[in-house]
C-alpha cells in the first residue's frame, strides 16, 4: 500500500502558518490534498503534523477533506514519518512537503510506478527540477531501519538525508522528469512572503478551474514569458540544512 504523507506544521520562521495560507480561496494544504487525490497510484493520504495545539487549523482542513491525521514529534520528523506510516499500514511512503501547492502529477505518478517496479528503497527525480514540484518515495521498512541508526539532528529533522549520505547502502532509483521541468530555474515552493506573492500571481493570472487543477507545464510557460513575475522570489536562497538548523 502506498501512502502520501504530508509533512506540515503551523510553526515556520520565515512564513508562519504557510500551509493554511489561501490561494484562489483555498488553503495551500487543501491544494496539495486535492492534487494527491488525482493520483490513482496513491492509496491513502495522511497529514503528519506535531502534537502542538497550534496545529488545529491544519488538522481541521485535513479532517474536513476526510484525510487521516497523525500527530508526532516536532523535532524528530523522521520518527514522525515512520510512526505515521505504521499507523495506516503503509508499505511505501510518498514524502510530500506541506508548502508545495504545485506538485507535478505526471512526475509523481512516474516516481511511484518506478519505485514499485524497481523494488527500490528510495526513489527521486534524476535531474534538477524546480524546488516545490517534486516528491520522494521511500520504503517504510527501510525508513524504520534508518530511524534506529540515525541519532544526529540532521537525520532526524530531514527525513531522507540518510540516503544521500549513505547512498551506496541502498537501492536508489532515479526517474527522468518531464522535459518541461528539467533544469528549470524557478522556485515553486512557499517558504517566504516573496514565494507566496509569486504563487498569488500565478493563481490569479492563470485562473485554474477548479483552482487546484493548475498544470505545472502551463505555470512554467507563464513564468518563462513573464520575467517580472518570476523575479518576485528569484533572490530567495534556500536554507542550507547541512550548516544550520532550519
Rosetta silent file (secondary structure, phi, psi, omega in degrees, C-alpha in Angstrom):
SEQUENCE: XXXXXXXXXXXXXXXXXXXXXXXXXXXXXXXXXXXXXXXXXXXXXXXXXXXXXXXXXXXXXXXXXXXXXXXXXXXXXXXXXXXXXXXXXXXXXXXXXXXXXXXXXXXXXXXXXXXXXXXXXXXXXXXXXXXXXXXXXXXXXXXXXXXXXXXXXXXXXXXXXXXXXXXXXXXXXXXXXXXXXXXXXXXXXXXXXXXXXXXXXXXXXXXXXXXXXXXXXXXXXXXXXXXXXXXXXXXXXXXXXXXXXX
SCORE:     score description
SCORE:     0.000 S_00000001
   1 L     0.000  134.758 -178.786    0.000    0.000    0.000 S_00000001
   2 E  -104.935  124.049  178.213    1.276    3.448   -0.982 S_00000001
   3 E  -118.817  135.292  172.450    0.517    6.355    1.345 S_00000001
   4 E   -90.237  120.888 -179.858    1.231   10.011    0.729 S_00000001
   5 E  -107.879  116.292 -178.596    2.450   11.592    3.962 S_00000001
   6 E   -93.074  116.842  179.010    2.169   15.382    4.046 S_00000001
   7 E   -88.041  112.792 -177.823    4.734   16.982    6.354 S_00000001
   8 L  -153.262  147.833  174.208    3.249   20.240    7.667 S_00000001
   9 L  -154.230  159.488 -177.476    3.119   22.396   10.779 S_00000001
  10 L   -76.997  -26.840 -179.098    1.996   25.903   11.627 S_00000001
  11 L   -75.781  129.209  176.882    5.372   26.978   13.018 S_00000001
  12 L  -158.776  133.126 -175.720    7.738   28.485   10.467 S_00000001
  13 L   -72.515  -34.759 -173.976   10.388   31.140   10.969 S_00000001
  14 L   -93.767  -29.592  178.573   10.060   32.790    7.545 S_00000001
  15 L  -150.093   82.391 -177.740    6.304   32.444    6.882 S_00000001
  16 L   -55.917  139.774  177.007    4.305   31.266    9.922 S_00000001
  17 L    67.207   23.308 -171.344    1.195   29.225    9.163 S_00000001
  18 H   -58.360  -36.102 -177.258    2.126   28.971    5.494 S_00000001
  19 H   -67.469  -17.942  178.889    0.218   25.723    4.823 S_00000001
  20 H   -96.770   -4.252  178.281   -3.022   27.438    5.863 S_00000001
  21 L   -64.089  146.742 -175.264   -2.500   30.490    3.619 S_00000001
  22 E   -95.399  135.366  170.878   -5.122   30.864    0.892 S_00000001
  23 E  -125.598  120.980 -175.803   -4.520   30.739   -2.859 S_00000001
  24 L    54.412   36.928  175.692   -7.602   31.332   -5.011 S_00000001
  25 L    81.154    5.227 -177.197   -9.669   30.962   -1.842 S_00000001
  26 E  -127.610  138.095 -179.672   -8.231   27.552   -0.913 S_00000001
  27 E   -64.562  152.736  177.812   -5.538   26.768    1.637 S_00000001
  28 H   -57.860  -41.180  178.608   -2.178   25.524    0.396 S_00000001
  29 H   -60.398  -41.174  179.365   -2.739   22.277    2.326 S_00000001
  30 H   -67.222  -37.964  175.246   -6.070   21.740    0.559 S_00000001
  31 H   -57.450  -44.553 -179.056   -4.457   22.363   -2.830 S_00000001
  32 H   -62.745  -47.159 -179.508   -1.903   19.669   -2.001 S_00000001
  33 H   -61.650  -44.026  179.372   -4.545   17.184   -0.867 S_00000001
  34 H   -59.264  -40.186 -179.875   -6.677   17.855   -3.962 S_00000001
  35 H   -68.895  -42.430  179.429   -3.694   17.176   -6.222 S_00000001
  36 H   -63.776  -31.479  179.167   -2.734   13.990   -4.404 S_00000001
  37 L   -69.591  -12.594  177.345   -6.301   12.732   -4.735 S_00000001
  38 L   -89.009    1.322 -177.274   -5.824   12.850   -8.516 S_00000001
  39 L  -103.178  105.097 -175.565   -3.041   10.241   -8.336 S_00000001
  40 L   -65.431  -20.953 -179.848   -4.503    6.717   -8.692 S_00000001
  41 L   -74.741  -11.769  178.661   -1.254    5.115   -7.511 S_00000001
  42 L   -93.824  124.402 -178.040   -1.774    6.633   -4.034 S_00000001
  43 L   -88.807  -36.871 -178.711   -3.965    4.504   -1.758 S_00000001
  44 E  -139.936  152.800  175.277   -4.103    6.727    1.325 S_00000001
  45 E  -123.780  135.826 -179.136   -3.277   10.328    2.223 S_00000001
  46 E  -140.987  136.244  172.777   -2.224   11.354    5.706 S_00000001
  47 E   -86.890  126.515  175.812   -1.225   14.624    7.335 S_00000001
  48 E  -111.642  104.615 -178.091    1.785   14.186    9.642 S_00000001
  49 E  -123.853 -171.624 -176.610    1.983   17.162   11.984 S_00000001
  50 E   -94.159  179.108 -179.370    3.142   17.837   15.528 S_00000001
  51 L   -90.502    4.468 -178.941    1.359   17.484   18.854 S_00000001
  52 L   -68.227  144.452  179.203    1.219   21.241   19.397 S_00000001
  53 H   -64.474  -23.863 -178.017   -2.219   22.793   19.933 S_00000001
  54 H   -68.716  -10.764 -179.690   -1.357   25.390   17.288 S_00000001
  55 H   -79.883   -0.092 -175.119   -1.733   22.735   14.576 S_00000001
  56 H   -51.299  -42.460  179.856   -5.540   22.841   14.962 S_00000001
  57 H   -60.795  -39.493  179.854   -6.159   24.760   11.675 S_00000001
  58 H   -69.629  -40.156  179.132   -4.252   22.151    9.650 S_00000001
  59 H   -62.674  -40.222  178.934   -5.960   19.262   11.415 S_00000001
  60 H   -63.047  -44.178  178.748   -9.345   20.831   10.683 S_00000001
  61 H   -58.815  -48.151 -177.836   -8.517   21.193    6.973 S_00000001
  62 H   -62.417  -46.488 -177.417   -7.394   17.563    6.742 S_00000001
  63 H   -66.704  -35.407  176.827  -10.394   16.162    8.604 S_00000001
  64 H   -62.857  -27.839  179.438  -12.823   18.220    6.518 S_00000001
  65 L   -97.354   11.534  177.921  -11.314   16.546    3.448 S_00000001
  66 L    59.778   39.268  177.632  -11.520   13.113    5.130 S_00000001
  67 L  -104.183  136.958  178.803   -7.734   12.804    5.297 S_00000001
  68 E   -61.990  149.834  178.158   -6.070   10.863    8.114 S_00000001
  69 E  -126.959  131.721  172.913   -4.109   12.869   10.698 S_00000001
  70 E  -123.665  131.684  177.882   -1.076   11.714   12.674 S_00000001
  71 E  -113.706  122.271 -177.363    0.490   13.884   15.377 S_00000001
  72 E  -139.096 -156.103 -176.012    4.051   13.113   16.398 S_00000001
  73 L   -60.468  139.520  176.502    7.401   14.584   17.330 S_00000001
  74 L   -77.562  -41.455 -175.020    8.067   18.169   16.288 S_00000001
  75 L   -88.656  -38.463 -179.294   11.852   17.840   16.104 S_00000001
  76 L   -92.135   81.461 -176.570   12.275   14.193   15.080 S_00000001
  77 H   -69.179  -31.561  176.943   10.456   14.365   11.750 S_00000001
  78 H   -58.642  -47.957  178.850   11.976   11.048   10.674 S_00000001
  79 H   -65.307  -36.923  178.028   10.267    9.270   13.566 S_00000001
  80 H   -59.571  -41.348  178.925    7.051   11.166   12.835 S_00000001
  81 H   -66.400  -45.050 -179.993    7.103    9.786    9.299 S_00000001
  82 H   -60.044  -48.308 -178.611    7.831    6.240   10.415 S_00000001
  83 H   -66.374  -36.176  177.782    5.064    6.277   13.008 S_00000001
  84 H   -64.068  -42.763  178.681    2.618    7.890   10.561 S_00000001
  85 H   -65.227  -41.641  178.838    3.294    5.172    8.000 S_00000001
  86 H   -63.814  -36.800 -175.564    2.929    2.408   10.581 S_00000001
  87 H   -61.870  -27.704 -179.666   -0.351    3.902   11.820 S_00000001
  88 L  -114.503   12.055  173.520   -2.056    3.278    8.473 S_00000001
  89 L    68.067   34.132 -178.835   -0.240    0.089    7.497 S_00000001
  90 L   -82.797  149.909  173.016    1.637    1.507    4.505 S_00000001
  91 L   -98.189  -31.105 -178.204    4.500   -0.290    2.773 S_00000001
  92 E  -132.668  141.673 -177.845    5.689    2.716    0.768 S_00000001
  93 E  -119.447  133.094  169.551    5.557    6.421    1.610 S_00000001
  94 E   -95.453  117.877 -179.890    5.429    9.421   -0.689 S_00000001
  95 E   -85.440  119.481 -176.629    7.057   12.283    1.185 S_00000001
  96 E  -122.092  129.481  177.454    5.135   15.483    0.498 S_00000001
  97 E   -87.051  136.841 -174.882    6.059   18.911    1.877 S_00000001
  98 L   -76.180    9.912  177.387    3.145   20.992    3.141 S_00000001
  99 L  -119.590   22.863 -176.369    4.340   24.150    1.395 S_00000001
 100 L  -120.870   83.837 -177.125    4.241   22.826   -2.185 S_00000001
 101 L   -77.510   -1.741 -178.440    0.863   23.552   -3.864 S_00000001
 102 L  -122.179   47.705  173.890    2.207   22.768   -7.346 S_00000001
 103 L   -60.126  132.839 -179.001    3.331   19.143   -7.107 S_00000001
 104 L   -81.210  115.839 -174.528    3.752   17.859  -10.655 S_00000001
 105 H   -66.304  -48.045  178.283    1.277   14.995  -11.112 S_00000001
 106 H   -56.885  -41.466  178.313    2.916   13.248  -14.132 S_00000001
 107 H   -64.258  -44.871 -178.849    6.265   13.223  -12.322 S_00000001
 108 H   -60.967  -43.471  179.357    4.727   11.913   -9.111 S_00000001
 109 H   -61.928  -40.889 -179.551    2.951    9.079  -10.918 S_00000001
 110 H   -69.862  -33.607  177.085    6.157    8.042  -12.659 S_00000001
 111 H   -63.366  -46.295 -179.397    8.093    8.134   -9.378 S_00000001
 112 H   -64.519  -45.971 -179.149    5.638    5.788   -7.672 S_00000001
 113 H   -60.577  -46.579 -179.607    5.497    3.405  -10.640 S_00000001
 114 H   -65.028  -37.376  179.986    9.290    3.244  -10.957 S_00000001
 115 H   -61.139  -46.801 -178.595    9.692    2.762   -7.208 S_00000001
 116 H   -69.246  -45.057 -176.641    7.403   -0.262   -7.152 S_00000001
 117 H   -66.154  -34.088 -178.191    8.722   -1.792  -10.370 S_00000001
 118 L   -91.434   -1.133 -179.683   12.378   -1.467   -9.348 S_00000001
 119 L    53.933   45.041 -173.182   11.743   -2.666   -5.781 S_00000001
 120 L   -83.093  159.202  169.927   13.665    0.387   -4.582 S_00000001
 121 L   -83.013  -33.200 -170.955   14.401    1.658   -1.102 S_00000001
 122 E  -153.618  133.040 -177.392   14.257    5.251   -2.266 S_00000001
 123 E  -132.231  131.210 -176.132   13.115    6.919   -5.499 S_00000001
 124 E  -142.201  163.493  172.925   13.762   10.518   -6.583 S_00000001
 125 E   -61.863  145.113 -175.572   13.862   12.654   -9.741 S_00000001
 126 L   -91.268   -7.345  179.429   17.059   12.115  -11.691 S_00000001
 127 L  -130.312  164.792  176.327   17.595   15.709  -12.842 S_00000001
 128 L   -68.049  130.379  179.240   17.415   19.137  -11.264 S_00000001
 129 L  -131.779  165.879 -179.975   13.821   20.391  -11.186 S_00000001
 130 L   -59.087  135.991  176.069   12.137   23.468   -9.694 S_00000001
 131 E   -60.214  126.247  177.143   12.013   23.396   -5.908 S_00000001
 132 L   111.451  -13.739 -176.989    8.438   22.577   -4.888 S_00000001
 133 L  -101.036  -12.209 -174.053    7.221   20.408   -7.779 S_00000001
 134 L  -104.851  170.802  175.384    8.777   17.091   -6.796 S_00000001
 135 L  -139.404  174.789  173.913    8.312   14.368   -4.194 S_00000001
 136 E  -127.126  151.382  177.214   10.269   11.382   -2.909 S_00000001
 137 E  -122.863  133.946 -175.621    9.135    7.787   -2.475 S_00000001
 138 E  -139.279  145.358  175.666   10.598    5.557    0.226 S_00000001
 139 E   -76.786  128.561 -176.035   10.076    2.025    1.511 S_00000001
 140 H   -62.477  -40.755 -178.525    8.764    2.189    5.080 S_00000001
 141 H   -60.614  -39.092  177.452   10.762   -0.824    6.289 S_00000001
 142 H   -64.982  -41.762 -179.737   13.966    0.847    5.116 S_00000001
 143 H   -65.295  -35.624  176.092   12.991    4.076    6.867 S_00000001
 144 H   -59.863  -46.632 -179.441   12.359    2.138   10.086 S_00000001
 145 H   -62.857  -39.179  177.861   15.877    0.706    9.948 S_00000001
 146 H   -64.092  -41.034 -179.433   17.342    4.149    9.333 S_00000001
 147 H   -59.340  -28.464  179.438   15.414    5.513   12.296 S_00000001
 148 H   -77.765  -17.362 -177.461   17.161    3.015   14.565 S_00000001
 149 H  -108.729  -25.337 -170.886   20.590    4.257   13.431 S_00000001
 150 L   -85.585   96.404 -177.507   20.062    7.957   12.743 S_00000001
 151 L  -105.405  -11.406  178.077   20.807    9.778   16.006 S_00000001
 152 L   -77.154  148.713 -176.335   22.213   13.013   14.599 S_00000001
 153 H   -58.394  -39.833 -176.395   19.873   16.005   14.420 S_00000001
 154 H   -64.053  -28.901  178.940   20.268   16.471   10.656 S_00000001
 155 H   -81.463  -30.021  179.972   18.975   12.950   10.038 S_00000001
 156 H   -79.157  -33.064 -178.890   16.050   13.295   12.414 S_00000001
 157 H   -79.233  -28.699 -173.991   14.967   16.699   11.096 S_00000001
 158 L  -123.266  105.922 -163.315   15.276   15.799    7.408 S_00000001
 159 L   -52.691  -40.920 -171.915   13.593   12.503    6.628 S_00000001
 160 L  -109.423   12.424 -178.512   15.645   11.251    3.687 S_00000001
 161 H   -59.000  -35.545 -178.095   19.073   12.779    4.386 S_00000001
 162 H   -56.408  -37.637  179.924   20.479    9.393    5.429 S_00000001
 163 H   -61.838  -39.943 -177.379   20.054    8.097    1.859 S_00000001
 164 H   -69.924  -32.833 -178.836   22.187   10.918    0.454 S_00000001
 165 H   -88.791  -12.686 -179.697   24.991   10.329    2.948 S_00000001
 166 L  -135.591   42.391 -171.405   24.891    6.511    2.662 S_00000001
 167 H   -62.154  -24.566 -178.150   23.700    6.062   -0.924 S_00000001
 168 H   -75.639   -6.739 -177.759   25.894    3.001   -1.524 S_00000001
 169 H   -94.935   -3.481 -171.351   23.925    1.035    1.093 S_00000001
 170 L  -133.533  162.644  170.922   20.550    1.221   -0.671 S_00000001
 171 L   -89.885  108.313 -176.922   18.720    0.573   -3.898 S_00000001
 172 E  -115.118  125.599  179.975   18.029    4.087   -5.154 S_00000001
 173 E  -104.370  131.869  176.772   16.043    4.682   -8.341 S_00000001
 174 E  -108.742  127.910 -176.054   16.364    7.929  -10.303 S_00000001
 175 E  -108.408  133.054  177.747   13.457    8.876  -12.549 S_00000001
 176 L   -71.522  122.940 -179.750   13.755   11.133  -15.549 S_00000001
 177 L   -78.025  165.175  175.240   11.396   14.081  -15.059 S_00000001
 178 L   -57.260  151.035 -176.194    9.248   15.585  -17.844 S_00000001
 179 H   -55.954  -38.472 -175.482   11.175   17.808  -20.242 S_00000001
 180 H   -66.496  -14.831 -179.901    9.427   20.986  -19.082 S_00000001
 181 H   -97.745  -18.792 -172.448   10.876   20.517  -15.564 S_00000001
 182 L   -64.735  126.707  175.986   14.481   19.730  -16.430 S_00000001
 183 L    52.779   29.710  179.199   16.987   22.350  -15.279 S_00000001
 184 L   -81.352  131.876 -170.037   14.163   24.854  -14.864 S_00000001
 185 L   -83.930   -6.452 -170.937   15.321   27.767  -12.641 S_00000001
 186 L   -74.760  154.167  178.958   12.048   28.734  -10.972 S_00000001
 187 E  -108.725  111.070 -172.462   11.300   28.397   -7.267 S_00000001
 188 L  -119.451   38.661  171.984    7.798   26.943   -6.782 S_00000001
 189 L  -113.870  170.575  179.150    7.621   26.338   -3.070 S_00000001
 190 L  -123.436   95.231 -178.378    6.123   28.648   -0.409 S_00000001
 191 L  -124.933  -10.601 -178.291    8.629   29.338    2.351 S_00000001
 192 L  -140.817  165.215  175.017    8.783   33.147    2.368 S_00000001
 193 H   -57.497  -34.445  179.016    6.458   36.124    1.731 S_00000001
 194 H   -66.292  -39.976  176.947    8.128   36.509   -1.683 S_00000001
 195 H   -61.083  -42.889 -178.574    7.318   32.897   -2.550 S_00000001
 196 H   -66.723  -37.740  177.357    3.699   33.444   -1.558 S_00000001
 197 H   -60.969  -40.557  177.579    3.497   36.631   -3.656 S_00000001
 198 H   -62.563  -45.982 -178.938    4.663   34.638   -6.681 S_00000001
 199 H   -62.655  -40.616  178.007    2.040   31.952   -6.075 S_00000001
 200 H   -59.256  -41.980  177.692   -0.695   34.559   -5.720 S_00000001
 201 H   -63.079  -44.704 -178.781    0.285   35.985   -9.118 S_00000001
 202 H   -59.981  -49.938 -176.344    0.321   32.539  -10.715 S_00000001
 203 H   -69.422  -34.289 -179.052   -3.103   31.541   -9.421 S_00000001
 204 H   -75.422  -30.633 -178.035   -4.684   34.930  -10.154 S_00000001
 205 H   -84.867  -33.523 -175.283   -3.317   35.114  -13.708 S_00000001
 206 H   -92.615  -16.541  173.906   -3.916   31.517  -14.810 S_00000001
 207 L    46.786   57.164  179.305   -7.403   31.137  -13.269 S_00000001
 208 L   -68.409  141.680  176.997   -7.423   27.327  -12.952 S_00000001
 209 L  -130.680  117.101   -8.599  -10.873   25.713  -12.645 S_00000001
 210 L   -65.715  165.176 -172.402  -11.062   24.056  -10.215 S_00000001
 211 H   -56.014  -33.325 -177.352   -8.284   26.059   -8.509 S_00000001
 212 H   -80.914   -0.161 -174.580   -6.157   23.014   -7.630 S_00000001
 213 H   -87.627   17.408 -175.085   -6.174   21.824  -11.254 S_00000001
 214 L   -66.360  126.901  179.994   -3.247   24.021  -12.249 S_00000001
 215 L   -85.287  124.792 -175.560   -0.980   22.326  -14.787 S_00000001
 216 H   -63.821  -34.570  178.456    2.693   22.802  -13.877 S_00000001
 217 H   -60.835  -39.362  177.230    3.764   22.856  -17.517 S_00000001
 218 H   -67.393  -34.335  176.915    1.474   25.855  -18.068 S_00000001
 219 H   -63.475  -44.224  178.863    2.951   27.525  -14.989 S_00000001
 220 H   -60.454  -44.990  179.229    6.463   27.112  -16.418 S_00000001
 221 H   -61.730  -40.667  179.197    5.358   28.594  -19.752 S_00000001
 222 H   -62.533  -46.363 -178.920    3.729   31.520  -17.931 S_00000001
 223 H   -68.574  -32.547  177.046    6.858   32.278  -15.901 S_00000001
 224 H   -62.297  -32.899 -175.600    9.050   31.972  -18.987 S_00000001
 225 H  -101.527    0.782  178.556    7.035   34.731  -20.655 S_00000001
 226 L  -131.823   73.547 -175.852    6.533   36.930  -17.560 S_00000001
 227 H   -59.927  -28.760  178.866   10.004   37.677  -16.173 S_00000001
 228 H   -67.463  -33.746  177.635    8.716   40.345  -13.768 S_00000001
 229 H   -72.298  -48.469 -177.976    6.548   37.724  -12.082 S_00000001
 230 H   -63.505  -22.318 -179.874    9.267   35.071  -11.931 S_00000001
 231 H   -76.820  -12.011 -175.620   11.610   37.676  -10.427 S_00000001
 232 H   -56.286  -36.333 -179.547    9.386   38.085   -7.348 S_00000001
 233 H  -124.785   17.881 -174.524   11.226   35.328   -5.457 S_00000001
 234 L   -68.566  -18.968 -178.706   14.292   34.843   -7.639 S_00000001
 235 L   -95.861   -0.420  179.429   16.648   36.244   -4.998 S_00000001
 236 L   -73.384  131.110  176.979   15.458   33.948   -2.211 S_00000001
 237 L  -101.582  133.413  177.344   18.097   31.476   -1.118 S_00000001
 238 L   -69.371  139.050  178.940   17.063   28.073    0.138 S_00000001
 239 L   -62.634  142.341  178.770   18.197   27.366    3.682 S_00000001
 240 L   -96.571  101.542 -177.634   21.177   25.028    3.897 S_00000001
 241 L   -67.181  -15.305 -179.259   20.215   22.305    6.355 S_00000001
 242 L   -77.717  -17.728 -175.308   23.792   20.994    6.312 S_00000001
 243 L  -113.945  -19.718  179.409   25.175   24.097    8.022 S_00000001
 244 L  -156.620  158.399  178.961   22.424   25.272   10.361 S_00000001
 245 L   -71.107  137.376  179.136   19.154   24.293   11.947 S_00000001
 246 L   -84.344    0.000    0.000   16.087   25.388    9.981 S_00000001
